[in-house]
Amino acid sequence: MEHIDQAKRSPTGIPSGHSAGAPAAGAQAALASLRESAAGAAVRDQRRTRVRWFILFMLFFITTINYADRASLSIAGNAMQHALGLTPVSMGYIFSAFAWAYVIGQLPGGRLLDRFGTKRVYAFSLLAWSIFTLSQGLVAGLAAGAAVTVMFALRFAMGLAEAPAFPGNSRLTSSWFPSAERGTAAAIFNAAQYFAAVLFTPIMGWIVHRFGWPYVFVAMGALGIVMTGVWLKSVYAPKDHPRVNDAELRYIEAGGALVDLETRETQGSAAAVRANQPAKVPMGASIREMLGSRMLLGIFIAQYCINALTYFFLTWFPIYLVQQRHMSILKAGFVASIPAVCGFLGGVLGGVISDALIKRGHSASFARKTPIVLGMLLSTCMIACNYVDSEFLVVAIMAAAFFGKGIGALGWAVVSDTAPLEAGGVCASLFNAFGNVAGITTPIVIGYLVQGSGSFNSALVFIGANAVVAVLCYLFVVGDIKRMVLTRSVAAH
């Protein structure tokens, strides 16, 4: 009777002794299932973060500093040449010191990137090259012979320290960007070389005019040291970044980003690292196979020719404006920034055009080669400067040439598309080594041409001829642009 009374008193009409346990549990499970489904839908529908574009901004700004540090000698060069009594040939060798070490350091730098990851190696690189840049301001009190020796040594050390930078850029864009955005990403970080001239050339020219040439090196070196700390606090691999969400990770991975390329070797077991990274292969074997690839060899040689234009603008161009066009260093600093603006715009536009062609269904070969060929052909117009006297026309022609060079500077996007997965860092370093041999030969050849002829006319013809060779390489040597796969005998190691 007591149970019956309790049942009557129950508001649900169910005896309290039975408590409706099974139906209640089912309702709770159904509610939990609904919540999980809603959470899953929220995850699927969440708005993608855009952390990859912040990573690209950091690459762009650090690369801007990188190129400004390289170009600091060209801005200080005319004043330093007169203060220390240096000949054009001596200046040519000092200009080339950076590239000697930069080329030598490419393969070891690429191996370090593959071994220790981009973040750590890049940070050490940035700190070291900034210290060596700052130290160049200390040679002002030395005699001419000692100054040449010390400056050569410091520029050499700076080149060695910068060696991992561009291969590191390539690795980070490969890991953060899908294939359809990679051309734009590579073009943007590569366009930093022009933005360096836009932003820092007038500033450095003003520093030389106001304070003297040694202070250019001190200011740029100090900036790089500060940015090392910013880099360490803000740059991570895709799966390590605290601000990236699952939606962005899924998007970039589905689009071909190599999100496991920068797996943290220090925070996981060796088995986990091997599971998340491409197998490493012997460097010698992979280099031999890459050099035996007609496609890669054509890309490497073309990059040498394209970089001949880069190193003319980085080294001799401001001196050309001062000595042949009779501008003051202050005016030359501002004038040199005008072609650089055009180069920057062309550099970004080339990547955008290339990616747009891919999105419209064109092959990677057509999408990458078209801007390169057309841009390099346009850059040959610099030879016309030999036939005009007007400052306005000289600047306009150089601006057009620099615009064309910017459009055609898609080599890093091509490497991202073609490098073997097992040796991406080494391939990028080999590409960069070939390209920067031009940093050795171009300043020296121009130094001899200027000293021998007393003008820059033959130097401009030399630079234009390099652009033509780059066009021929992409048209007749490279062939189809596609990712190289190492043979089983190499990959098995």
N, C-alpha and C positions, 0 to 999 in steps of 0.2 A: 504493500500500500504506500509505503514511503516513496518507493521508486515511481509509482504512478502519480503521486502528488507532485513529485519533482518534475515529472514529465509535463503535468498540467501547468505547472508554474513556468516552464521553459517558454520564452518568447518565440522560439522557433518551432516549438512543438516536438522537438527531438529530445529524448531523455538525456538529461545532463550526464548520466553515467557513461553514455556512448560518445558524447562531446563532438560528434561530426568530424573526427580526426581525419579520415581519409578524404572527404570532400574538401576540407579546408586546405590540406596539404596540396591537393590537386590545383586548387585555385591559386595558391602561392606559387606553385611551379609554373603555372600558366602566366602569371604576372611577371615572374622572373624571366620567362622566355620572351615575353613582349618587350621587357626592358632591354634584354640582350639584343634583340632584333633592332630596336630603336637605336641602341648604341652603335651596332654594326652599320646601320644606315647612316648614322651621323658621321662615323669614321669614313665611310665611302663617299659621303657628300661633302666632307669638310673642304674648305677652300685651301688650295695648295699654298704653302709658304713660298717665298721667292729668295731663299737664302743663297741659292746658286749665283744670283746676280750681285749680292753683296760680296761673295767670294771673288767674283770677276772684278768688282770695283777695287778690292784690295790688290789683286794681281795687276790691275791697270795702274794704280797709284805707285806701287812698289816698282813696277817696270818703268814708270815715268822717272822716278828717282835714279833707277839703274842707268837709264840713258842720259839723264842730266849729268850724272857723275862721269860718264864716259866723255860727254861733250864739254865738260868744264875746261879741259885743256885747250880746246879750240877757241873758247872765249878768252881765256887768259893767255893764249899762245902768242898773239902779236906783241902784247906788252912784255911778256916774259922773254920773247925772242930778242927784243931790243934791249931789255935790262941785262940779259946775260950774254948778249952778243952771239946768238946761235944762228947757224946757216939753215937754209931750207932743208938740206939733206939731214942735218942733225934733228930738226924738228920732225921730219918724216920718220926717222927711226924712233924718236920718243913716242910719236903717235902710234907706231906699230907695236910698241912694247906690250900694250894691253892685249892685243890680239894674239901674240905669240903664246902667252900664258893661257888665254881664254881657250884657244884651240887645244893646247896640251891638256888642259883640265877637263875637257868635255867628257871623255870616256870614263875617267875616274869619278867625275861628278855624277854621271848617269848611273854608275854602279852604286854610288852612295845613296842616290834617290831610291833605287830599287831595293836596297838593303835596309835603310833606316827610315824611309818615308819622307815625303816632301816637306812637311811642316818643320821638322827639326833641322834638316839639312839646309833648307831655305833660310831659316832664322840665323843659323851660324854664318851662312854665306853673306847675308845682308849686313850683319854686324861687322864681319871681317872687312868687306869691301868699303864700308863706311869709314872704318878706322884708317885704312890705307889712303882713302880720298882725303881725309882731314890732314894726314901727315904730309901730303904734297905741298901744303902751304908753308912748310918749314924749310924748304930748300932756298928761300929767297936770299939768305945771307951767304950762300956758297959761291965759290968761283965757278966759271963757266964749265970747266971740265968735270968738276965734282958734281955740279948741279945736273948735268946730263946723265951721269952715272946713277945718282940717287933717284932722279926722276924716272929714269928707265926702270930701275929696280922697283920703285913704288907702283908704277903703272903695271909692271909685270905681276906683282903680288895682287894688285886689284883685279886684274884679268883672271888670275887663278881663282880668286875668291868668288867672282861672279859666274864662274863656269856652270854651276848647277841651276842658275836662275831660269833660263828659258826652257830647258827640259822640265824643270819643276812646273812652270806655267802649263806646259803641254800635258803633264800628268794630271794636274788638278782640273783642267778643262775636260780631259777625257773621263775623269771620275765624277764630275759634277754636271756635265751637260750631255743631253741626248744628241744623237747625230744631226738632227735637223736644226739644232741651235749651235752646233760646235763651230761652224764656219764663222758665224757672227762673233762668238766668244773669242776665238783665236784672232780674228781681225781686230777686235777691240783691244785685247792686251798687246797685240803687235803694234797697234796705232799709238800706243804710249810713247813710242820713239819720236813721233811727230809732236805729240802733246808736250813732251819734255822740252822741245824747242819753243813751242808756243808759250808755255808757262815760265820756264826757267831761263831761256836765252835772254830775254829783256832784263830779267832780275840780275842774272850774272853779269851782263854788260854794265848795268848800273853799279853793281858792287865794284867791278874793276875800275870804272870811271871815278867812283866816289871814294873808295878805300884802298884800292890797289889789288893786283892780281892774286896775291896769296890768300886773301880773304874769301875768294870764291870757293876754294877747296875746304876751308875751315867751315863755312856755312853749310855746304852740301854734305860734308861728312857728319856734322852734328845732327842734321835732319834725319839721315839714315839710321843713326844710333837710336834716336827717339822712336822711329818707326819699327825697329826690331821688337820693342815691347808691345806695340800695338798689334803686330803680326801674331805674336805668341798668344795674345788674349782673344783673337777674333777669327783665326783660320783653323779649320778642322776638316777631317775627311767627312764624306757625306753621312755615314752611319754614326759618327762621333759628335756631330755638331749639336749643341744643346737647343738650337732654335729651329731645326728642320722638323717638319712633321711627316707622317707616313704617306700622306697624299703626294707630297713633292718627291719623296724617295721612290714611290711606285712609278710616278710619272717619268722621272729621269732614267730609272732602270729599264722600264719598258721601252724607252726610246733609244737605248743602246749605251747609256752611261755606264762606265765600269766602276760601280759603286764600291766594290770590294778591293779596288786597286791599292787603296791607302790603308788597309787593315792594320790595326795597331799591333805591331810585333811585340811591344813590351807589356801588353796587357792581356795576353792570351797564351794558350799553350802552343807549342810548335805545331801540333796537329791541327789546331783551329786555324792557325795562320796558313798552313798548307792548303786547308780546305777552302779558304776564302781568297787566295791569291793565285795567279797563274804560276805554273811551275817555272823555276829559274833555270836557265840554261847557261852553259859555259860561254863566257863573253867572247873568247877567240873564235869559237865555232859559229856563233851567231853573227859576228862581224863579217867573217868570211862569206857566209851565205848572203847577208844583206848586200855586200859589195858585189856579189855575183848576180844580183837582181838588176836587170836592165831598168825596170821601173824606178827603183830606189836610187840607182846611180844617176839616172837622168834628173831626178828631183834634187839630189845632193849637188850636182854640178850647177843646175839652174839657181840654187840658193846661193852659191858662191857669186854668181854674176849679179843677182839681185842685191846682195849685200855690198857689192862694189859701189853701188849707188848710195846705199846707207852710209858707208864709211866716208864717202866724199862729203856728204852733208854733215856728218859728225865731226870731221877733222878739218878739212881745208876750206869748206864753204865760207865761214865767216872771214877767214884770212883772204880768200878770193875777193870778197866784198871790200875789204880794207885796202889791199895792195893793188888790185887791178881796177876796181871801181872807185877807189879813193874815198871811201866812207870813213867816218870816225867809228871807233869801237862802240860807242853808245848808239849811233845810228845803225851800225851793222847788226847789233844785238836785236834791235826792233825789226829791221828789215828781214833778217834771217827767220823771224817768227812767222812772216807772211806765207812763204812757201810751206812752212811747217803746218800752218792751219789747213792749207789745201791737202797736204799729205795726210793729216789726221782725218779729214772728211772723206778723202778717197779710201783710206784704210778701213774705216767703218763701212762705207758704202760697198766696197768690194765683198766683205763678208756677208752683208745683207743680201746683195744680189745673188751671191753663190748659194746661200741657204734658200732663197726664194725659188731659184731654179730647181733645187732638189725637191722642195715641197710641191712644185708643179709637175713632178714626175720625171725630170731629166736625170740622166745618169750622173754619178759623182764626177766622172771624167769631164763631161761637158760643163757641169756646174762649177768645178774648180778651175779648169783650164781657161774658160772664156774670159773671166776677169783678169787672169794672169797675163794672157797673151795681149789683150787690148791695152792693159795698163802699162806693160813694158814697152809696147810700141809708142805709146804717148810719151813716155819718159825720154825717148831719144830726142825729143824736140829741144833739149838743153843745148845741143850743138849749135842751134841758131843764135845763142848768145854771142858766139864768135863774130857775128856779122851785124850786130847792133851796138849803138853807143848810148842810147837813152837808158837811164836808170829805171824808168818805169817799165820799159820793154824787157829789160833784163829780169826784173823782179817778176813780171807777168809770165815770162817764159819758164823761169825756174819754178814758179808756182804750179804751172801746168805739168811740168816734168815731175814735180813732187806729188801732185795729185795722181798722176798715172802710176808712179811707183807705189803709192798707197793702195790703189785698187789692186795692183798685181801682187801685193805682199801677202799671199795666202798660203805660203809654204807650211806654216804650222798647222793649219787646218788639213792640209794634204797629209802631213805626217800623222796627225791624229786618225786619219782614215786608213793609213797604210801600214803603220808600225805593227810588227808581230806582238801579240799579247804577252808572249813569254819574255820579251826583251824590249818593252816599250821605252824604258828609260835609256837604254843603250842606243836604240835606234834614234831617239830624239837627240841624244848627245852626238851621235855620228853625223846626223843632219846639221846640227849646229856647228860642229867642228869644220865640216866642209864649208859652210857658209861664212864662217869667221876667219878662214884663211884669207879671205878678201880684206880683212882688217889688218893683216900683215902686209900684203902685197900692194893694196891700193894707196895707202899713205906714202909708202916708199917710192912707188912708181911715179906718183904725182910730184913728190919732192924732187926727183931727178929730172922730170919733164920741165918743171918750173925753173929749176936752177939752170938747166941746159938751154932753155929757149927764152927765159925771161918773162914768160906769160903763161896763162892757164889755158890757152887755146887747144893745145894738143891734149891736155888733161881732160877737157870736156869731151873730145872725140873718143878718148880711151873709155870713159865712163859710158858713153852712148853705145859703144861697141859691145860692152858687157850686157846691156839690156837686150840687144839683138840676139846674142848667144842664148840668153835665158829663154827667149821666145822659141828658138830652134829646138832647144831641149824638150820643152813641153809639147811641141808639135810633132817631133820626129823621133824622140828617144823614149819618153816616159810610157807611152801606150795607155792601156786602161788603168785607171786609179782604183785600186781595191786593196783590202787588207792582205798583207803577206802572211803566209803560213809557213813556219819553219818545217823542214823535212823531219821525218820521224827519227832519223839518226841523230839529229841535233836536239830535238825536243825530248828524246828519251833520256838524255842526261839529267 
